Amino acid sequence: MGKLPKTFQTALVLSLVSGCFASTSTVSAATGTTFTKTSYQTTDALNLRSSNSTSSKKLLTIPKTTNVTSNYRKGSWYKLSYKGKTGYVTGSYLKKIESGTSFTKTSYKTTDALSLRSAATTSSNRLLTIPKGTGVQSSFKSGNWYKVTYANKIGYVSGSYLKKVAAPAKTTVYTTTDRLNFRSSPSTSGKVLTTIPSGTAVSSLAVKSNWHTVQYQGKTGYVMGTYLKKGASVPASTIGNVDYSGSKMYVLISSGNSVALRANTSTLSGQIARLGRGTPVVVTNPRHQTKGFVSVRTASGQSGYVDATYLTLFQPAPSNRPLLVLDPGHGGHDAGAVRYGVTERDIVLAVTKQVAERLAGKVDVTMSRYTNDYYPSLGERSALANSHATTAFVSVHINASTSEQAYGAETFYYKGASSINLAQNVQQRLVSYAGMRNRSVHYANYAVIRGTQAPSILAELGFLSNSSDRAKLTNPTYQSRYAQAIADGILASL
């Protein structure tokens, strides 16, 4: 080719250069995304750079928790302006600021099956459906949309289908320092409903003129504060025998049926009498047990032996009603988890007894063990439940881990929709009432719930190996909250 005139050469070069810039501009625009201007907050000190690359020039550093806005990004880099400089920051350290109102965490119950959506609009993605009657909590809303967490998903639900749930009454735990009359009114002339033994933990709802309104064995009544000591000790970790003689128990059997009062500890021995549902007896053998024969004395003075399966500390109603079998984990030689001298065996017994007291009067209740010196095997616990027309079985435990960072409550089921519903109701209240981290509801092949025919769950209240959880688990006030959570969860499932 011949030589081109100089002016034509210059024009050609400019044309090529211009074409290159035009091409670069088009590609650049194609790689970015424009969106509605959105507010963010930096979650760490964040470098503002001249382009979307860590190798580009750093213009300045934006401090942590600074509010910024952007409406354009390239990949994970967001374009924004700060202090007169415009550049790019990585989105890894930006948190979207949601428009709405924060408020004190409040508990709600869904009044219908309710869609959990990814954003506060019906056009957003539906994450899942929350069943009717489910307890949820929220502390943020946008318009009439409430931000909640359910089944490890965070999203929004319409407030039109939420009903506010009253917070559980604040209680103070006391220990009786002597045998104490439990009365129907705050006066010495009030009817004596029962006598509370010395050393018993009770929950006081209010106090006026030295009379405490307390809950005991599922009833609300009044006691004098003169014989109350604030606080309750975790039961002592003794393995030696606990004298159980003198304890009043009741026959627990279906209405219309009866159990034999026998001459000795054998099903082949003669029958002295037949004892019907609700018959009171006084235990005369020193050690509590829920398997085998227990020596008892009736109100008429007859002495003999009764199958321990059919005795309970809690008086049943004259006719059949829902029956709950409560199982404090471990016991006797099996202390369960142990940390810093605190044992799982002791705490779960203290909590489970309070659960039984809250349920008594509303449903029938029996327990797999009442003392720390007795250990029923896993099979015996299930067998106890299977011997009755059991409505639900709840086993109470405490977790532990080699890592002190593991914390929170979780609840397990083996099979059946009723078991899942029971687990969800208890789990939601453990999280709400005691402020526990929600480790959710899970399937587990645990022998004690696998072997039980009735709907059954195993609740882990928290981690004894975690200092924060341990502080709650050993605190009488929180033990009362755990108990109320389990009791309310059970009642909500019936």
Residue pairs with C-beta under 8 A, 6 or more apart in sequence:
4 12
31 74
31 75
32 72
32 73
32 74
32 79
33 72
33 73
33 74
34 71
34 72
35 71
35 72
35 73
36 71
37 69
37 70
37 71
38 69
38 70
38 71
38 96
39 67
39 68
39 69
39 96
39 97
39 99
40 67
40 68
40 69
40 70
40 78
40 94
40 95
40 96
40 97
41 65
41 66
41 67
41 68
41 94
41 95
41 97
42 62
42 63
42 64
42 65
42 66
42 68
42 89
42 93
42 94
42 95
43 64
43 65
43 93
43 94
43 95
44 64
44 93
45 61
45 62
45 63
45 64
46 61
46 62
46 64
46 66
46 89
46 90
46 93
46 94
47 58
47 60
47 61
47 62
47 89
48 58
48 59
48 60
48 61
48 62
48 80
48 82
48 85
48 87
48 88
48 89
49 56
49 57
49 58
49 59
49 87
49 88
49 89
50 56
50 57
50 58
50 59
50 87
50 88
51 57
51 87
51 88
52 74
52 75
52 77
52 88
53 77
54 90
56 88
59 85
59 87
60 82
60 83
60 85
62 68
62 82
62 89
66 82
67 97
68 80
68 82
68 89
68 94
69 80
70 78
70 79
70 80
70 94
71 79
72 78
72 79
73 79
73 91
74 88
76 90
76 91
76 92
77 88
77 89
77 90
77 91
78 88
78 89
78 90
78 91
78 94
79 86
79 87
79 88
80 86
80 87
80 88
80 89
98 140
98 142
98 147
99 142
100 120
100 140
100 141
100 142
100 143
100 145
100 147
101 140
101 141
101 142
102 139
102 140
103 139
103 140
103 141
104 139
105 137
105 138
105 139
106 137
106 138
106 139
106 164
107 135
107 136
107 137
107 164
107 165
107 167
107 432
108 135
108 136
108 137
108 138
108 146
108 148
108 162
108 163
108 164
108 165
109 133
109 134
109 135
109 136
109 162
109 163
109 165
110 130
110 131
110 132
110 133
110 134
110 136
110 157
110 161
110 162
110 163
111 132
111 161
111 162
111 163
112 132
112 161
113 129
113 130
113 131
113 132
114 129
114 130
114 132
114 134
114 157
114 158
114 161
114 162
115 126
115 128
115 129
115 130
115 157
115 158
116 126
116 127
116 128
116 129
116 130
116 148
116 150
116 153
116 155
116 156
116 157
117 124
117 125
117 126
117 127
117 145
117 155
117 156
117 157
118 124
118 125
118 126
118 127
118 155
118 156
119 125
119 155
119 156
120 142
120 143
120 145
120 147
120 156
121 145
124 156
127 153
127 155
128 150
128 151
128 153
130 136
130 148
130 150
130 157
133 492
134 150
134 424
134 428
135 165
135 425
135 428
135 429
135 432
136 148
136 149
136 150
136 157
136 162
136 428
137 148
137 149
137 431
137 432
138 146
138 147
138 148
138 162
139 147
140 146
140 147
141 147
141 159
142 156
144 158
144 159
144 160
145 156
145 157
145 158
145 159
146 156
146 157
146 158
146 159
146 162
147 154
147 155
147 156
148 154
148 155
148 156
148 157
149 438
151 440
152 438
152 440
168 433
168 481
168 484
168 488
169 205
171 203
171 204
171 205
171 215
171 477
171 480
172 203
172 204
172 230
172 477
173 201
173 202
173 203
173 204
173 230
173 231
173 232
173 476
173 477
173 479
173 480
174 201
174 202
174 204
174 212
174 214
174 228
174 229
174 230
174 231
174 232
175 199
175 200
175 201
175 202
175 228
175 229
175 231
175 232
175 233
176 196
176 197
176 198
176 199
176 200
176 202
176 223
176 227
176 228
176 229
177 198
177 199
177 227
177 228
177 229
178 198
178 227
179 195
179 196
179 197
179 198
180 195
180 196
180 198
180 223
180 224
180 227
180 228
181 192
181 195
181 196
181 223
181 224
182 192
182 193
182 194
182 195
182 196
182 214
182 216
182 219
182 221
182 222
182 223
183 190
183 191
183 192
183 193
183 221
183 222
183 223
184 190
184 191
184 193
184 221
184 222
185 191
185 222
186 208
186 209
186 211
186 213
186 222
187 211
187 222
190 222
193 219
193 221
194 216
194 217
196 202
196 216
196 223
200 216
201 232
201 350
201 354
201 476
202 212
202 214
202 215
202 216
202 223
202 228
203 214
203 215
203 354
203 480
204 212
204 213
204 214
204 228
205 212
205 213
205 214
205 215
205 220
206 212
206 213
207 213
207 225
210 224
210 225
210 226
211 222
211 223
211 224
211 225
212 222
212 223
212 224
212 225
212 228
213 220
213 221
213 222
214 220
214 221
214 222
214 223
215 357
215 358
216 357
217 314
217 357
217 360
217 361
218 314
218 357
218 358
218 359
218 360
218 361
218 362
219 360
219 361
231 476
232 350
232 476
232 479
234 342
234 346
234 347
234 350
234 474
235 346
235 349
235 350
235 372
236 346
236 372
237 335
237 341
237 343
237 345
237 346
237 372
238 372
238 373
239 332
239 333
239 372
239 373
240 373
241 286
241 287
241 373
242 287
242 288
242 371
242 372
242 373
243 286
244 283
244 285
244 286
244 287
244 288
244 370
244 371
245 283
245 284
245 285
245 286
246 282
246 283
247 282
247 283
247 288
247 313
248 280
248 281
248 282
248 283
248 313
249 280
249 281
249 282
249 283
249 296
249 311
249 312
249 313
250 278
250 279
250 280
250 281
250 311
250 312
250 313
250 314
250 315
250 316
251 258
251 259
251 275
251 276
251 277
251 278
251 279
251 281
251 306
251 310
251 311
252 277
252 310
252 311
252 312
252 316
252 323
252 364
252 366
252 388
253 259
253 276
253 277
253 310
254 277
254 320
254 388
254 389
255 277
255 318
255 319
255 320
256 277
257 276
257 277
258 274
258 275
258 276
258 277
259 274
259 275
259 306
259 307
259 310
260 271
260 272
260 273
260 274
260 275
260 306
260 307
261 271
261 272
261 273
261 274
261 275
261 296
261 298
261 302
261 304
261 305
261 306
262 269
262 270
262 271
262 272
262 293
262 304
262 305
262 306
263 269
263 270
263 271
263 272
263 304
263 305
264 293
264 305
265 292
265 293
265 305
266 293
269 305
272 302
272 304
273 298
273 302
273 304
275 281
275 298
275 306
277 316
277 318
278 315
278 316
278 317
278 318
279 298
280 298
280 299
280 315
281 296
281 297
281 298
281 299
281 306
281 311
282 296
282 297
283 294
283 295
283 296
283 311
284 295
284 296
284 297
284 303
285 294
285 295
287 371
287 373
287 374
288 369
288 370
288 371
288 373
288 374
289 308
289 374
290 308
290 309
290 367
290 368
290 369
290 374
290 376
290 380
290 384
291 308
291 309
291 376
291 380
291 383
291 384
292 307
292 308
293 305
293 306
293 307
293 308
294 305
294 306
294 307
294 308
294 311
295 303
295 304
295 305
296 303
296 304
296 305
296 306
296 311
297 303
309 383
309 384
309 387
309 388
310 387
311 366
312 364
312 365
312 366
312 367
313 356
313 366
313 367
313 370
314 356
314 359
314 360
314 364
314 365
314 366
315 360
316 364
317 364
320 364
320 389
321 363
321 364
322 363
322 364
322 391
322 392
322 494
323 363
323 364
323 365
323 366
323 388
323 389
323 390
323 391
324 359
324 363
324 364
324 365
324 366
324 390
324 391
324 392
324 393
324 394
324 490
325 366
325 367
325 368
325 384
325 385
325 388
325 390
325 392
325 393
325 394
325 452
325 454
326 352
326 355
326 356
326 365
326 366
326 367
326 368
326 394
326 396
327 352
327 367
327 368
327 369
327 381
327 393
327 394
327 395
327 396
327 448
328 345
328 348
328 349
328 351
328 352
328 353
328 367
328 368
328 369
328 396
329 336
329 344
329 345
329 348
329 395
329 396
329 397
329 398
330 336
330 344
330 345
330 348
330 375
330 397
331 345
331 349
331 369
331 371
331 372
331 373
331 374
331 375
331 376
332 345
332 372
332 373
332 374
332 375
333 375
334 345
334 375
335 343
335 344
335 345
336 343
336 344
336 345
336 348
336 397
336 398
337 343
337 344
337 398
337 399
337 400
337 464
337 465
338 344
338 464
339 400
339 464
339 465
339 470
340 470
342 464
342 470
342 473
342 474
344 397
344 398
344 400
344 464
345 372
346 372
347 398
347 461
347 464
347 473
347 474
347 479
348 396
348 397
348 398
348 461
349 369
349 370
349 371
349 372
350 479
351 396
351 461
351 479
351 482
351 483
351 486
352 367
352 396
352 483
353 367
353 370
354 479
354 480
354 483
354 484
355 394
355 396
355 483
355 486
355 487
355 490
356 365
356 367
357 483
358 483
358 484
358 487
359 365
359 487
359 490
359 491
362 491
363 391
363 490
363 491
363 494
366 384
366 388
368 376
368 380
368 381
368 384
369 375
369 376
376 384
378 447
378 448
378 451
379 447
379 451
381 395
381 448
381 452
382 393
382 447
382 448
382 451
382 452
383 451
385 393
385 452
385 453
385 454
385 456
386 451
386 452
386 453
386 454
390 452
390 453
390 454
391 454
391 455
391 494
392 418
392 422
392 454
392 455
392 456
392 457
392 490
392 493
392 494
393 449
393 452
393 454
393 455
393 456
393 457
394 422
394 426
394 456
394 457
394 458
394 459
394 486
394 490
395 446
395 448
395 449
395 456
395 457
395 458
395 459
396 458
396 459
396 461
396 486
397 458
397 459
397 460
397 461
398 460
398 461
398 462
398 463
398 464
398 473
399 406
399 410
399 460
399 461
399 462
399 463
399 464
399 465
400 463
400 464
400 465
401 463
401 465
401 466
402 465
403 465
404 465
404 466
404 467
405 466
406 463
406 465
406 466
407 437
407 462
407 463
407 466
407 468
407 469
408 436
408 437
408 438
408 439
408 462
408 463
408 469
409 427
409 430
409 431
409 434
409 436
409 437
409 438
409 439
409 459
409 460
409 461
409 462
410 427
410 439
410 440
410 441
410 442
410 460
411 423
411 424
411 426
411 427
411 430
411 441
411 442
411 457
411 458
411 459
411 460
412 423
412 441
412 442
412 443
412 444
412 446
412 449
412 457
412 458
412 459
412 460
413 419
413 420
413 422
413 423
413 441
413 442
413 443
413 444
413 449
413 456
413 457
413 458
414 443
414 444
414 445
414 446
414 449
414 450
414 456
416 455
418 455
418 493
419 449
419 455
419 456
419 457
420 441
421 455
421 493
422 455
422 456
422 457
422 489
422 490
422 493
423 441
423 457
423 459
424 441
425 488
425 489
425 490
425 492
425 493
426 457
426 459
426 485
426 486
426 489
426 490
426 493
427 438
427 440
427 441
427 459
427 489
428 489
429 484
429 485
429 486
429 488
429 489
430 436
430 459
430 461
430 482
430 485
430 486
430 489
431 437
431 438
432 485
433 481
433 482
433 484
433 485
433 488
434 461
434 462
434 472
434 478
434 481
434 482
434 485
435 472
436 461
436 462
436 469
436 472
439 460
444 458
446 458
448 456
448 458
449 456
449 457
449 458
455 493
459 486
461 473
461 482
462 469
462 470
462 472
462 473
463 469
463 470
464 470
464 473
472 478
473 479
473 482
